[in-house]
Amino acid sequence: MIYVGQAHIRSVRFKPTMQLVAKEELESEQRWSESFARSQDVLMKLAERARQNYLAGKTELLDPDKL
C-alpha cells in the first residue's frame, strides 16, 4: 500500500519512535520481573515479621485521617 502526502510522512517518522517506546517498555518490564524475583526472600521475611507483630499485639489499625 502506498501513501501520499503528509499522513505517510508522519507515519514513517512515528513508527521508529513507537518501536523504541515499546522496546523500552518491554525492557523495563523485564528488569522489574527480575528485581521482584530476587526480592522474594526479603518480602517473605518482612511478611513474617509483620505477622508476628500482629499476633503479638504490636500493631494498630491505620487511620488515614492521621496520616
N, C-alpha and C positions, 0 to 999 in steps of 0.2 A: 504494500500500500504506500502510495506516495502522497505526501502532504505538501501543500504550497502555502507560503505566506508566514505570518508571524506565529501562528499556532505551532507549526512544525519547528521553527527556530526555538521557541520556548520549551517545547517538549524535549528537544535534543539537549538543551542546556540543563534542564531539570532532572533528566534521568540519572546522570552520574551523581548528582547531589543526593538523590533519594537512595541510590545504591550505597553510597558512603554512609548515610544515616542508618540504613538497615544493617550494614556490616558492623558499625559501631554499636548499635543496639544489641546485636547478637553477641558481640564480644563482651559487652557489659553484663549480659545475662549469664554468660559462661563464667566470668570472674565471680559474680555473685553466687552462682551454684557451687563453685569450688570453695569459696570462702565459707559458705554455710556448711558444706560437708566437713570442712576442717574444724568447725566450731562446735560440732555436736557434743563432744565430751564436756566442753565448758558449759554449754547450755544445760546438759543433764545435771551437772554438779550444782549449778545455780538453782535449777528447779527443785532439786532435792533439798537444798538449804532453805529455800522458801517454804517448802512443805514442812520441814522440821520446825521452822519458826512458827508456822501456823499452828501446828499440833501442840507446840509448847506455849501457845497463847501470847506470843511475842509480836503479833500483827494486829492491825486495826483497820477498820473499813476506811476506804478512801472517800473523803468528802470533797467533791470538785469545787465547791464554793470556798474552800480554804486553801486552794492552790494559789 
